[in-house]
Amino acid sequence: MRALVTGATGFIGRHLCRALTDAGDDVVALVRKTSNREGVAARAFAIGDVTDPASLAAAVADVDVVFHLAAMLGSPWHPDFLTTNAVGVRNVCSAVAAAPRPPRVVATSSVAAAGPARGTRTEDDPPAPVSRYGASKLAGEQAAREFAARVPITIVRPPVVFGGGDQAMLPAFRMAARGLAVAPGRGRVSLIHVTDLVQLLRAAGVRGETLTPDGVGAGIYFGGADESPAIGELARRIAIAVGRPRALVVPAPAVAVWAGALIGEAIGRLGGYDLFSRDKAREALAGDWVCATGKARDQLGWAPAAPLDARLAETAAAYRAAGQL
Ligand SMILES: NC(=O)c1ccc[n+]([C@@H]2O[C@H](COP(=O)([O-])OP(=O)(O)OC[C@H]3O[C@@H](n4cnc5c(N)ncnc54)[C@H](OP(=O)(O)O)[C@@H]3O)[C@@H](O)[C@H]2O)c1
């Protein structure tokens, strides 16, 4: 397939470009002028910005599938946050709709758009995000739906994504390697290893059900590992993965999570960094984030290729190989 990948220089985008290239696909990576494209596995690069509609038309014109990953995950106070996450989806879908032969679009949303679960959330449950990030990703989904009659669009909502190259879970692995595993919140959480996620994205791009103008769950897929451990249990498993099975697992009470969020946000706002914030605290303390994976398995023939503990060990090894642990 000929594929365009937006967000190609990000954590998931880099893995997706590598997997598509390895599968023999012809990959064009959409990058900004400022993006660090070193090491991105693509045949060609197209310069574009998802907030600039004019920059997208040529890039989407001659491909079979657009994998849209570009987004801002942190800094929810940033003026570009909603524009990137919601208007960005609209701009990509609008450019695709205007193409002579509109390609398929696989838009990467998030479990945050759906919101926390009482029990296990399915694609058909009405979304109820609790964070600005989740609301921005849901706004992106709604923008995509406006094009459902003209463009074949599939939405994939990953839960927490982990694997080599991920900066978000690196601190948890580092702390565990020093003998301390902190567990913020008590809920259960679904996770997906990035290698499994990129296979899910590719399957969605080949044979995914597509959005309909008014269906709630049609055209949407969750994906996740076989198990959804409680945060404390996950912390313990990370400790085992880094070779510290006796690490101290410390539950962080809500007050500590909020304090960490306020400090992280203050430093983040001052320095322009993307650290822990009140938005992330809201998600951490919202309860269970467990999503059903049956639809992806049944309809796409997708399944994680390895169990959770093996993936955590793989991730620890990747961090170690990169000198990060
Ligand atoms: N990581 C997770 O745990 C997770 C979980 C659920 C869903 N997701 C979703 O998966 C997708 C990828 O996440 P990620 O973890 O790979 O994010 P990431 O590492 O932060 O990468 C973000 C990517 O988006 C690009 N980007 C940002 N603004 C852009 C713009 N205006 N125009 C063009 N490109 C822009 C960045 O380019 P530069 O290199 O130029 O900055 C970068 O390539 C996102 O849609 C995210 O919401 C992620």
The ligand as an SDF file (V2000), in Angstrom:
LIG
                    3D

 48 52  0  0  0  0  0  0  0  0999 V2000
    1.4020    7.6130   23.4150 N   0  0  0  0  0  0  0  0  0  0  0  0
    0.2620    7.1680   23.9200 C   0  0  0  0  0  0  0  0  0  0  0  0
    0.2330    6.5610   25.0310 O   0  0  0  0  0  0  0  0  0  0  0  0
   -1.0250    7.3520   23.1640 C   0  0  0  0  0  0  0  0  0  0  0  0
   -2.1960    6.7510   23.6880 C   0  0  0  0  0  0  0  0  0  0  0  0
   -3.3990    6.9030   22.9830 C   0  0  0  0  0  0  0  0  0  0  0  0
   -3.4240    7.6230   21.8090 C   0  0  0  0  0  0  0  0  0  0  0  0
   -2.2820    8.2220   21.3380 N   0  0  0  0  0  0  0  0  0  0  0  0
   -2.3720    8.9870   20.0950 C   0  0  0  0  0  0  0  0  0  0  0  0
   -1.4120    8.4690   19.1740 O   0  0  0  0  0  0  0  0  0  0  0  0
   -0.9110    9.5240   18.3380 C   0  0  0  0  0  0  0  0  0  0  0  0
    0.6010    9.5580   18.3520 C   0  0  0  0  0  0  0  0  0  0  0  0
    1.0400    9.7200   19.7010 O   0  0  0  0  0  0  0  0  0  0  0  0
    2.5900    9.7200   20.0800 P   0  0  0  0  0  0  0  0  0  0  0  0
    2.7020    9.1760   21.4690 O   0  0  0  0  0  0  0  0  0  0  0  0
    3.3930    9.1080   18.9910 O   0  0  0  0  0  0  0  0  0  0  0  0
    2.8580   11.2960   20.1220 O   0  0  0  0  0  0  0  0  0  0  0  0
    4.2420   12.0940   20.0580 P   0  0  0  0  0  0  0  0  0  0  0  0
    5.4090   11.1790   20.2830 O   0  0  0  0  0  0  0  0  0  0  0  0
    4.0900   13.2670   20.9740 O   0  0  0  0  0  0  0  0  0  0  0  0
    4.3040   12.6060   18.5570 O   0  0  0  0  0  0  0  0  0  0  0  0
    3.4660   13.5990   18.0990 C   0  0  0  0  0  0  0  0  0  0  0  0
    3.7030   13.7540   16.6190 C   0  0  0  0  0  0  0  0  0  0  0  0
    2.7800   14.7280   16.0970 O   0  0  0  0  0  0  0  0  0  0  0  0
    3.4940   15.6600   15.3190 C   0  0  0  0  0  0  0  0  0  0  0  0
    2.7970   16.9380   15.3050 N   0  0  0  0  0  0  0  0  0  0  0  0
    2.3860   17.6750   16.3810 C   0  0  0  0  0  0  0  0  0  0  0  0
    1.7760   18.7880   15.9520 N   0  0  0  0  0  0  0  0  0  0  0  0
    1.7900   18.7470   14.5870 C   0  0  0  0  0  0  0  0  0  0  0  0
    1.3090   19.6200   13.5730 C   0  0  0  0  0  0  0  0  0  0  0  0
    0.6790   20.7640   13.8740 N   0  0  0  0  0  0  0  0  0  0  0  0
    1.4830   19.2660   12.2730 N   0  0  0  0  0  0  0  0  0  0  0  0
    2.1200   18.1070   11.9570 C   0  0  0  0  0  0  0  0  0  0  0  0
    2.6170   17.2590   12.8710 N   0  0  0  0  0  0  0  0  0  0  0  0
    2.4530   17.5780   14.1750 C   0  0  0  0  0  0  0  0  0  0  0  0
    4.8600   15.7440   15.9810 C   0  0  0  0  0  0  0  0  0  0  0  0
    5.7830   16.3020   15.0710 O   0  0  0  0  0  0  0  0  0  0  0  0
    7.1530   17.0420   15.5580 P   0  0  0  0  0  0  0  0  0  0  0  0
    8.2040   15.9770   15.5800 O   0  0  0  0  0  0  0  0  0  0  0  0
    7.3740   18.0760   14.5090 O   0  0  0  0  0  0  0  0  0  0  0  0
    6.8860   17.6400   16.9080 O   0  0  0  0  0  0  0  0  0  0  0  0
    5.1000   14.2650   16.2720 C   0  0  0  0  0  0  0  0  0  0  0  0
    5.5440   13.6230   15.0940 O   0  0  0  0  0  0  0  0  0  0  0  0
   -1.5950   10.8020   18.8300 C   0  0  0  0  0  0  0  0  0  0  0  0
   -2.7020   11.0800   18.0170 O   0  0  0  0  0  0  0  0  0  0  0  0
   -2.0430   10.4540   20.2400 C   0  0  0  0  0  0  0  0  0  0  0  0
   -3.1460   11.2300   20.6380 O   0  0  0  0  0  0  0  0  0  0  0  0
   -1.0920    8.0950   21.9880 C   0  0  0  0  0  0  0  0  0  0  0  0
  1  2  1  0
  2  3  2  0
  2  4  1  0
  4  5  1  0
  4 48  2  0
  5  6  2  0
  6  7  1  0
  7  8  2  0
  8  9  1  0
  8 48  1  0
  9 10  1  0
  9 46  1  0
 10 11  1  0
 11 12  1  0
 11 44  1  0
 12 13  1  0
 13 14  1  0
 14 15  2  0
 14 16  1  0
 14 17  1  0
 17 18  1  0
 18 19  2  0
 18 20  1  0
 18 21  1  0
 21 22  1  0
 22 23  1  0
 23 24  1  0
 23 42  1  0
 24 25  1  0
 25 26  1  0
 25 36  1  0
 26 27  1  0
 26 35  1  0
 27 28  2  0
 28 29  1  0
 29 30  1  0
 29 35  2  0
 30 31  1  0
 30 32  2  0
 32 33  1  0
 33 34  2  0
 34 35  1  0
 36 37  1  0
 36 42  1  0
 37 38  1  0
 38 39  2  0
 38 40  1  0
 38 41  1  0
 42 43  1  0
 44 45  1  0
 44 46  1  0
 46 47  1  0
M  CHG  2   8   1  16  -1
M  END
$$$$
